Amino acid sequence: MKVAFNAHGEDGQRVKSVHVGKKSLDLNKVYTISACERDGDSDDMLCRMSQVMEPKNTAFTLHEAMLSYLAAKSPVTPKPKMNAKVLDAPQTLLSQVFGVDYEFR
């Protein structure tokens, strides 16, 4: 998946393009994704996306998976594929997640 977006754009106007493989996102197709869950959100909302169909929780979080991976593979030197292209912030922006005990460098 490749996404071009404005990180600081207005609600509902941030995403500029989405491609799955070499095709543009098909708004009539159902896709399976992984996403976060925030305390207090309704059952059909994941990571600020509403109207999610058939949401399922896993026994682990993305952050737990990252910690486990980094414990086994550290140090790592990621080479981003640039699949998420921010249009209105530095391309070096990797995360806006706070409160975790790891960092991207």
N, CA, C and O atoms as CSV, one atom per row, in Angstrom:
chain,resi,resn,atom,element,x,y,z
A,1,MET,N,N,0.838,-1.165,0.000
A,1,MET,CA,C,0.000,0.000,0.000
A,1,MET,C,C,0.891,1.239,0.000
A,1,MET,O,O,1.906,1.284,0.695
A,2,LYS,N,N,0.512,2.224,-0.770
A,2,LYS,CA,C,1.204,3.511,-0.793
A,2,LYS,C,C,0.175,4.608,-0.560
A,2,LYS,O,O,-0.917,4.594,-1.129
A,3,VAL,N,N,0.549,5.556,0.287
A,3,VAL,CA,C,-0.350,6.641,0.657
A,3,VAL,C,C,0.391,7.963,0.537
A,3,VAL,O,O,1.544,8.069,0.954
A,4,ALA,N,N,-0.259,8.966,-0.027
A,4,ALA,CA,C,0.246,10.340,-0.019
A,4,ALA,C,C,-0.763,11.157,0.781
A,4,ALA,O,O,-1.965,11.092,0.527
A,5,PHE,N,N,-0.264,11.932,1.756
A,5,PHE,CA,C,-1.184,12.628,2.657
A,5,PHE,C,C,-0.590,13.934,3.169
A,5,PHE,O,O,0.619,14.159,3.114
A,6,ASN,N,N,-1.472,14.778,3.664
A,6,ASN,CA,C,-1.091,16.002,4.364
A,6,ASN,C,C,-1.290,15.752,5.853
A,6,ASN,O,O,-2.428,15.639,6.308
A,7,ALA,N,N,-0.215,15.664,6.612
A,7,ALA,CA,C,-0.289,15.385,8.042
A,7,ALA,C,C,-1.036,16.469,8.800
A,7,ALA,O,O,-1.645,16.201,9.835
A,8,HIS,N,N,-0.993,17.690,8.288
A,8,HIS,CA,C,-1.603,18.817,8.982
A,8,HIS,C,C,-2.830,19.354,8.242
A,8,HIS,O,O,-3.261,20.481,8.486
A,9,GLY,N,N,-3.382,18.557,7.348
A,9,GLY,CA,C,-4.563,18.990,6.601
A,9,GLY,C,C,-5.824,18.950,7.444
A,9,GLY,O,O,-5.819,18.465,8.575
A,10,GLU,N,N,-6.893,19.464,6.882
A,10,GLU,CA,C,-8.186,19.474,7.566
A,10,GLU,C,C,-8.766,18.066,7.625
A,10,GLU,O,O,-8.504,17.232,6.759
A,11,ASP,N,N,-9.564,17.817,8.670
A,11,ASP,CA,C,-10.248,16.530,8.788
A,11,ASP,C,C,-10.985,16.214,7.496
A,11,ASP,O,O,-11.668,17.067,6.928
A,12,GLY,N,N,-10.837,14.975,7.041
A,12,GLY,CA,C,-11.510,14.542,5.830
A,12,GLY,C,C,-10.815,14.955,4.546
A,12,GLY,O,O,-11.257,14.591,3.456
A,13,GLN,N,N,-9.725,15.717,4.663
A,13,GLN,CA,C,-9.015,16.203,3.477
A,13,GLN,C,C,-7.531,15.827,3.472
A,13,GLN,O,O,-6.786,16.281,2.604
A,14,ARG,N,N,-7.096,15.007,4.425
A,14,ARG,CA,C,-5.664,14.720,4.561
A,14,ARG,C,C,-5.137,13.766,3.490
A,14,ARG,O,O,-4.078,14.010,2.911
A,15,VAL,N,N,-5.857,12.694,3.227
A,15,VAL,CA,C,-5.378,11.685,2.284
A,15,VAL,C,C,-5.570,12.194,0.863
A,15,VAL,O,O,-6.670,12.583,0.471
A,16,LYS,N,N,-4.495,12.186,0.109
A,16,LYS,CA,C,-4.550,12.671,-1.276
A,16,LYS,C,C,-4.580,11.528,-2.285
A,16,LYS,O,O,-5.193,11.654,-3.346
A,17,SER,N,N,-3.916,10.401,-1.960
A,17,SER,CA,C,-3.993,9.240,-2.839
A,17,SER,C,C,-3.640,7.983,-2.059
A,17,SER,O,O,-2.839,8.019,-1.125
A,18,VAL,N,N,-4.253,6.865,-2.458
A,18,VAL,CA,C,-3.967,5.557,-1.865
A,18,VAL,C,C,-3.889,4.551,-3.005
A,18,VAL,O,O,-4.772,4.494,-3.862
A,19,HIS,N,N,-2.826,3.761,-3.004
A,19,HIS,CA,C,-2.672,2.690,-3.987
A,19,HIS,C,C,-2.439,1.372,-3.260
A,19,HIS,O,O,-1.648,1.304,-2.319
A,20,VAL,N,N,-3.121,0.346,-3.695
A,20,VAL,CA,C,-2.930,-1.008,-3.188
A,20,VAL,C,C,-2.308,-1.779,-4.348
A,20,VAL,O,O,-2.943,-2.004,-5.378
A,21,GLY,N,N,-1.048,-2.179,-4.155
A,21,GLY,CA,C,-0.315,-2.715,-5.294
A,21,GLY,C,C,-0.117,-1.576,-6.282
A,21,GLY,O,O,0.350,-0.500,-5.907
A,22,LYS,N,N,-0.462,-1.800,-7.509
A,22,LYS,CA,C,-0.314,-0.752,-8.526
A,22,LYS,C,C,-1.640,-0.083,-8.864
A,22,LYS,O,O,-1.708,0.744,-9.774
A,23,LYS,N,N,-2.704,-0.443,-8.127
A,23,LYS,CA,C,-4.032,0.091,-8.420
A,23,LYS,C,C,-4.474,1.095,-7.374
A,23,LYS,O,O,-4.140,0.968,-6.196
A,24,SER,N,N,-5.227,2.095,-7.811
A,24,SER,CA,C,-5.820,3.039,-6.877
A,24,SER,C,C,-6.804,2.311,-5.982
A,24,SER,O,O,-7.414,1.323,-6.389
A,25,LEU,N,N,-6.953,2.803,-4.763
A,25,LEU,CA,C,-7.906,2.232,-3.827
A,25,LEU,C,C,-9.284,2.181,-4.474
A,25,LEU,O,O,-9.757,3.179,-5.017
A,26,ASP,N,N,-9.923,1.025,-4.416
A,26,ASP,CA,C,-11.262,0.829,-4.962
A,26,ASP,C,C,-12.264,1.060,-3.835
A,26,ASP,O,O,-12.351,0.249,-2.913
A,27,LEU,N,N,-13.011,2.143,-3.897
A,27,LEU,CA,C,-13.946,2.498,-2.831
A,27,LEU,C,C,-15.106,1.517,-2.713
A,27,LEU,O,O,-15.846,1.560,-1.730
A,28,ASN,N,N,-15.280,0.639,-3.686
A,28,ASN,CA,C,-16.350,-0.358,-3.631
A,28,ASN,C,C,-15.860,-1.718,-3.128
A,28,ASN,O,O,-16.645,-2.661,-3.033
A,29,LYS,N,N,-14.586,-1.822,-2.809
A,29,LYS,CA,C,-14.005,-3.075,-2.348
A,29,LYS,C,C,-13.804,-3.028,-0.832
A,29,LYS,O,O,-13.612,-1.952,-0.265
A,30,VAL,N,N,-13.846,-4.187,-0.176
A,30,VAL,CA,C,-13.585,-4.292,1.255
A,30,VAL,C,C,-12.157,-4.790,1.440
A,30,VAL,O,O,-11.767,-5.800,0.856
A,31,TYR,N,N,-11.375,-4.075,2.259
A,31,TYR,CA,C,-9.983,-4.419,2.522
A,31,TYR,C,C,-9.824,-4.810,3.989
A,31,TYR,O,O,-10.595,-4.362,4.838
A,32,THR,N,N,-8.838,-5.634,4.287
A,32,THR,CA,C,-8.490,-5.987,5.662
A,32,THR,C,C,-7.256,-5.196,6.048
A,32,THR,O,O,-6.277,-5.161,5.303
A,33,ILE,N,N,-7.302,-4.553,7.226
A,33,ILE,CA,C,-6.174,-3.750,7.693
A,33,ILE,C,C,-5.885,-4.060,9.158
A,33,ILE,O,O,-6.684,-4.705,9.836
A,34,SER,N,N,-4.753,-3.602,9.628
A,34,SER,CA,C,-4.433,-3.594,11.054
A,34,SER,C,C,-4.426,-2.145,11.490
A,34,SER,O,O,-3.945,-1.271,10.769
A,35,ALA,N,N,-4.958,-1.895,12.667
A,35,ALA,CA,C,-5.041,-0.513,13.143
A,35,ALA,C,C,-5.035,-0.482,14.657
A,35,ALA,O,O,-5.139,-1.517,15.315
A,36,CYS,N,N,-4.911,0.711,15.196
A,36,CYS,CA,C,-4.905,0.876,16.648
A,36,CYS,C,C,-6.335,0.974,17.172
A,36,CYS,O,O,-7.286,1.163,16.415
A,37,GLU,N,N,-6.451,0.841,18.472
A,37,GLU,CA,C,-7.731,1.013,19.153
A,37,GLU,C,C,-7.494,1.977,20.303
A,37,GLU,O,O,-6.539,1.815,21.063
A,38,ARG,N,N,-8.350,2.977,20.437
A,38,ARG,CA,C,-8.176,3.963,21.501
A,38,ARG,C,C,-9.278,3.806,22.531
A,38,ARG,O,O,-10.438,3.577,22.189
A,39,ASP,N,N,-8.900,3.933,23.807
A,39,ASP,CA,C,-9.886,3.855,24.885
A,39,ASP,C,C,-11.008,4.847,24.645
A,39,ASP,O,O,-10.767,6.005,24.305
A,40,GLY,N,N,-12.230,4.385,24.823
A,40,GLY,CA,C,-13.388,5.254,24.693
A,40,GLY,C,C,-14.005,5.284,23.312
A,40,GLY,O,O,-15.113,5.795,23.149
A,41,ASP,N,N,-13.315,4.747,22.306
A,41,ASP,CA,C,-13.885,4.728,20.954
A,41,ASP,C,C,-14.993,3.686,20.872
A,41,ASP,O,O,-14.989,2.702,21.612
A,42,SER,N,N,-15.930,3.910,19.975
A,42,SER,CA,C,-17.005,2.940,19.766
A,42,SER,C,C,-16.438,1.672,19.132
A,42,SER,O,O,-15.319,1.677,18.620
A,43,ASP,N,N,-17.212,0.590,19.168
A,43,ASP,CA,C,-16.754,-0.699,18.646
A,43,ASP,C,C,-16.431,-0.652,17.155
A,43,ASP,O,O,-15.608,-1.435,16.681
A,44,ASP,N,N,-17.069,0.258,16.405
A,44,ASP,CA,C,-16.842,0.312,14.961
A,44,ASP,C,C,-15.815,1.375,14.574
A,44,ASP,O,O,-15.767,1.789,13.416
A,45,MET,N,N,-14.990,1.825,15.530
A,45,MET,CA,C,-13.961,2.817,15.229
A,45,MET,C,C,-12.595,2.261,15.604
A,45,MET,O,O,-12.383,1.813,16.730
A,46,LEU,N,N,-11.669,2.294,14.645
A,46,LEU,CA,C,-10.286,1.883,14.864
A,46,LEU,C,C,-9.379,2.997,14.374
A,46,LEU,O,O,-9.474,3.429,13.226
A,47,CYS,N,N,-8.507,3.453,15.246
A,47,CYS,CA,C,-7.491,4.439,14.871
A,47,CYS,C,C,-8.097,5.635,14.138
A,47,CYS,O,O,-7.588,6.086,13.112
A,48,ARG,N,N,-9.197,6.131,14.697
A,48,ARG,CA,C,-9.926,7.290,14.171
A,48,ARG,C,C,-10.666,7.011,12.859
A,48,ARG,O,O,-11.136,7.945,12.210
A,49,MET,N,N,-10.773,5.750,12.467
A,49,MET,CA,C,-11.548,5.392,11.273
A,49,MET,C,C,-12.884,4.849,11.745
A,49,MET,O,O,-12.938,3.859,12.475
A,50,SER,N,N,-13.962,5.497,11.327
A,50,SER,CA,C,-15.292,5.078,11.769
A,50,SER,C,C,-15.914,4.095,10.779
A,50,SER,O,O,-15.447,3.944,9.650
A,51,GLN,N,N,-16.960,3.441,11.224
A,51,GLN,CA,C,-17.742,2.506,10.410
A,51,GLN,C,C,-16.915,1.299,9.947
A,51,GLN,O,O,-17.095,0.805,8.834
A,52,VAL,N,N,-16.008,0.831,10.811
A,52,VAL,CA,C,-15.203,-0.350,10.506
A,52,VAL,C,C,-16.098,-1.581,10.574
A,52,VAL,O,O,-16.834,-1.771,11.542
A,53,MET,N,N,-16.030,-2.413,9.545
A,53,MET,CA,C,-16.832,-3.634,9.491
A,53,MET,C,C,-16.077,-4.783,10.145
A,53,MET,O,O,-14.890,-4.974,9.882
A,54,GLU,N,N,-16.750,-5.542,10.989
A,54,GLU,CA,C,-16.209,-6.746,11.609
A,54,GLU,C,C,-14.844,-6.537,12.278
A,54,GLU,O,O,-13.898,-7.264,11.972
A,55,PRO,N,N,-14.723,-5.553,13.188
A,55,PRO,CA,C,-13.436,-5.364,13.858
A,55,PRO,C,C,-13.102,-6.552,14.764
A,55,PRO,O,O,-13.987,-7.130,15.396
A,56,LYS,N,N,-11.831,-6.904,14.818
A,56,LYS,CA,C,-11.363,-8.011,15.655
A,56,LYS,C,C,-10.134,-7.550,16.419
A,56,LYS,O,O,-9.245,-6.917,15.849
A,57,ASN,N,N,-10.083,-7.860,17.689
A,57,ASN,CA,C,-8.906,-7.543,18.502
A,57,ASN,C,C,-7.948,-8.717,18.496
A,57,ASN,O,O,-8.360,-9.877,18.484
A,58,THR,N,N,-6.659,-8.399,18.505
A,58,THR,CA,C,-5.634,-9.432,18.625
A,58,THR,C,C,-5.205,-9.521,20.086
A,58,THR,O,O,-5.566,-8.670,20.899
A,59,ALA,N,N,-4.453,-10.530,20.406
A,59,ALA,CA,C,-3.976,-10.716,21.776
A,59,ALA,C,C,-2.782,-9.819,22.079
A,59,ALA,O,O,-2.281,-9.836,23.204
A,60,PHE,N,N,-2.311,-9.038,21.113
A,60,PHE,CA,C,-1.142,-8.185,21.290
A,60,PHE,C,C,-1.382,-6.853,20.603
A,60,PHE,O,O,-2.267,-6.725,19.757
A,61,THR,N,N,-0.579,-5.858,20.980
A,61,THR,CA,C,-0.663,-4.551,20.332
A,61,THR,C,C,0.485,-4.393,19.343
A,61,THR,O,O,1.455,-5.149,19.383
A,62,LEU,N,N,0.373,-3.427,18.472
A,62,LEU,CA,C,1.451,-3.113,17.540
A,62,LEU,C,C,2.724,-2.779,18.315
A,62,LEU,O,O,3.819,-3.188,17.930
A,63,HIS,N,N,2.570,-2.033,19.407
A,63,HIS,CA,C,3.735,-1.645,20.193
A,63,HIS,C,C,4.399,-2.867,20.828
A,63,HIS,O,O,5.626,-2.933,20.896
A,64,GLU,N,N,3.605,-3.834,21.293
A,64,GLU,CA,C,4.175,-5.072,21.839
A,64,GLU,C,C,4.897,-5.855,20.752
A,64,GLU,O,O,5.964,-6.418,20.998
A,65,ALA,N,N,4.325,-5.896,19.555
A,65,ALA,CA,C,4.976,-6.592,18.446
A,65,ALA,C,C,6.305,-5.918,18.093
A,65,ALA,O,O,7.296,-6.599,17.832
A,66,MET,N,N,6.326,-4.576,18.087
A,66,MET,CA,C,7.561,-3.845,17.793
A,66,MET,C,C,8.622,-4.115,18.859
A,66,MET,O,O,9.784,-4.359,18.534
A,67,LEU,N,N,8.222,-4.071,20.133
A,67,LEU,CA,C,9.182,-4.329,21.209
A,67,LEU,C,C,9.769,-5.731,21.100
A,67,LEU,O,O,10.971,-5.917,21.291
A,68,SER,N,N,8.942,-6.703,20.798
A,68,SER,CA,C,9.401,-8.077,20.648
A,68,SER,C,C,10.370,-8.194,19.470
A,68,SER,O,O,11.420,-8.827,19.585
A,69,TYR,N,N,10.018,-7.584,18.343
A,69,TYR,CA,C,10.876,-7.611,17.159
A,69,TYR,C,C,12.221,-6.949,17.446
A,69,TYR,O,O,13.275,-7.496,17.119
A,70,LEU,N,N,12.173,-5.761,18.063
A,70,LEU,CA,C,13.406,-5.034,18.340
A,70,LEU,C,C,14.280,-5.772,19.357
A,70,LEU,O,O,15.507,-5.726,19.264
A,71,ALA,N,N,13.665,-6.444,20.316
A,71,ALA,CA,C,14.438,-7.222,21.285
A,71,ALA,C,C,15.204,-8.344,20.584
A,71,ALA,O,O,16.331,-8.660,20.964
A,72,ALA,N,N,14.604,-8.935,19.580
A,72,ALA,CA,C,15.229,-10.047,18.864
A,72,ALA,C,C,16.181,-9.580,17.765
A,72,ALA,O,O,17.149,-10.278,17.462
A,73,LYS,N,N,15.934,-8.428,17.166
A,73,LYS,CA,C,16.663,-8.011,15.962
A,73,LYS,C,C,17.551,-6.786,16.143
A,73,LYS,O,O,18.245,-6.401,15.201
A,74,SER,N,N,17.555,-6.160,17.318
A,74,SER,CA,C,18.301,-4.906,17.501
A,74,SER,C,C,19.803,-5.132,17.423
A,74,SER,O,O,20.280,-6.217,17.759
A,75,PRO,N,N,20.551,-4.136,16.990
A,75,PRO,CA,C,20.017,-2.879,16.465
A,75,PRO,C,C,19.531,-3.058,15.035
A,75,PRO,O,O,19.977,-3.955,14.320
A,76,VAL,N,N,18.626,-2.205,14.638
A,76,VAL,CA,C,18.101,-2.247,13.278
A,76,VAL,C,C,18.418,-0.925,12.586
A,76,VAL,O,O,18.519,0.120,13.228
A,77,THR,N,N,18.567,-0.991,11.298
A,77,THR,CA,C,18.776,0.202,10.484
A,77,THR,C,C,17.761,0.157,9.350
A,77,THR,O,O,18.066,-0.303,8.250
A,78,PRO,N,N,16.538,0.643,9.631
A,78,PRO,CA,C,15.499,0.557,8.605
A,78,PRO,C,C,15.796,1.475,7.426
A,78,PRO,O,O,16.343,2.568,7.576
A,79,LYS,N,N,15.423,1.000,6.274
A,79,LYS,CA,C,15.500,1.803,5.064
A,79,LYS,C,C,14.069,1.933,4.544
A,79,LYS,O,O,13.601,1.091,3.778
A,80,PRO,N,N,13.378,2.998,4.967
A,80,PRO,CA,C,11.966,3.139,4.581
A,80,PRO,C,C,11.778,3.075,3.073
A,80,PRO,O,O,12.569,3.631,2.311
A,81,LYS,N,N,10.729,2.395,2.658
A,81,LYS,CA,C,10.407,2.259,1.241
A,81,LYS,C,C,9.657,3.474,0.722
A,81,LYS,O,O,9.356,3.565,-0.469
A,82,MET,N,N,9.358,4.404,1.614
A,82,MET,CA,C,8.639,5.629,1.262
A,82,MET,C,C,7.225,5.332,0.765
A,82,MET,O,O,6.716,6.007,-0.130
A,83,ASN,N,N,6.599,4.314,1.357
A,83,ASN,CA,C,5.223,3.977,0.994
A,83,ASN,C,C,4.219,4.964,1.557
A,83,ASN,O,O,3.102,5.067,1.050
A,84,ALA,N,N,4.601,5.693,2.599
A,84,ALA,CA,C,3.758,6.760,3.136
A,84,ALA,C,C,4.494,8.064,2.881
A,84,ALA,O,O,5.537,8.325,3.481
A,85,LYS,N,N,3.950,8.876,1.992
A,85,LYS,CA,C,4.619,10.117,1.606
A,85,LYS,C,C,3.849,11.294,2.194
A,85,LYS,O,O,2.713,11.563,1.804
A,86,VAL,N,N,4.478,11.988,3.133
A,86,VAL,CA,C,3.863,13.171,3.734
A,86,VAL,C,C,4.135,14.352,2.807
A,86,VAL,O,O,5.263,14.545,2.353
A,87,LEU,N,N,3.093,15.142,2.526
A,87,LEU,CA,C,3.205,16.231,1.566
A,87,LEU,C,C,3.434,17.583,2.230
A,87,LEU,O,O,3.888,18.521,1.576
A,88,ASP,N,N,3.122,17.699,3.537
A,88,ASP,CA,C,3.221,19.001,4.192
A,88,ASP,C,C,4.066,18.977,5.469
A,88,ASP,O,O,3.872,19.809,6.356
A,89,ALA,N,N,4.988,18.039,5.564
A,89,ALA,CA,C,5.891,17.943,6.713
A,89,ALA,C,C,7.173,17.281,6.218
A,89,ALA,O,O,7.208,16.767,5.100
A,90,PRO,N,N,8.214,17.287,7.026
A,90,PRO,CA,C,9.448,16.635,6.588
A,90,PRO,C,C,9.218,15.148,6.309
A,90,PRO,O,O,8.534,14.470,7.075
A,91,GLN,N,N,9.780,14.650,5.230
A,91,GLN,CA,C,9.628,13.239,4.884
A,91,GLN,C,C,10.266,12.343,5.938
A,91,GLN,O,O,10.023,11.136,5.949
A,92,THR,N,N,11.075,12.915,6.820
A,92,THR,CA,C,11.699,12.158,7.891
A,92,THR,C,C,10.735,11.903,9.046
A,92,THR,O,O,11.092,11.200,9.991
A,93,LEU,N,N,9.534,12.452,8.995
A,93,LEU,CA,C,8.528,12.201,10.029
A,93,LEU,C,C,8.178,10.719,10.005
A,93,LEU,O,O,7.615,10.232,9.024
A,94,LEU,N,N,8.507,9.997,11.079
A,94,LEU,CA,C,8.273,8.560,11.112
A,94,LEU,C,C,7.129,8.171,12.025
A,94,LEU,O,O,6.469,7.161,11.782
A,95,SER,N,N,6.876,8.947,13.070
A,95,SER,CA,C,5.834,8.570,14.012
A,95,SER,C,C,5.405,9.775,14.824
A,95,SER,O,O,6.198,10.677,15.095
A,96,GLN,N,N,4.146,9.777,15.205
A,96,GLN,CA,C,3.634,10.789,16.126
A,96,GLN,C,C,3.165,10.104,17.402
A,96,GLN,O,O,2.328,10.639,18.129
A,97,VAL,N,N,3.706,8.918,17.674
A,97,VAL,CA,C,3.336,8.135,18.849
A,97,VAL,C,C,4.193,8.568,20.024
A,97,VAL,O,O,5.414,8.675,19.905
A,98,PHE,N,N,3.549,8.819,21.167
A,98,PHE,CA,C,4.257,9.213,22.379
A,98,PHE,C,C,3.988,8.199,23.477
A,98,PHE,O,O,3.014,7.450,23.401
A,99,GLY,N,N,4.836,8.163,24.497
A,99,GLY,CA,C,4.612,7.312,25.644
A,99,GLY,C,C,5.119,5.894,25.488
A,99,GLY,O,O,4.739,5.023,26.271
A,100,VAL,N,N,5.967,5.631,24.499
A,100,VAL,CA,C,6.561,4.313,24.329
A,100,VAL,C,C,8.050,4.408,24.672
A,100,VAL,O,O,8.616,5.501,24.665
A,101,ASP,N,N,8.683,3.283,24.968
A,101,ASP,CA,C,10.076,3.325,25.382
A,101,ASP,C,C,11.046,2.951,24.262
A,101,ASP,O,O,12.115,2.399,24.523
A,102,TYR,N,N,10.677,3.248,23.023
A,102,TYR,CA,C,11.600,3.094,21.907
A,102,TYR,C,C,11.484,4.324,21.024
A,102,TYR,O,O,10.519,5.082,21.126
A,103,GLU,N,N,12.456,4.518,20.167
A,103,GLU,CA,C,12.397,5.655,19.258
A,103,GLU,C,C,12.960,5.245,17.911
A,103,GLU,O,O,13.760,4.314,17.816
A,104,PHE,N,N,12.532,5.953,16.862
A,104,PHE,CA,C,13.050,5.743,15.520
A,104,PHE,C,C,14.213,6.714,15.314
A,104,PHE,O,O,14.121,7.890,15.666
A,105,ARG,N,N,15.307,6.207,14.741
A,105,ARG,CA,C,16.459,7.068,14.443
A,105,ARG,C,C,16.921,6.835,13.028
A,105,ARG,O,O,17.881,7.463,12.581
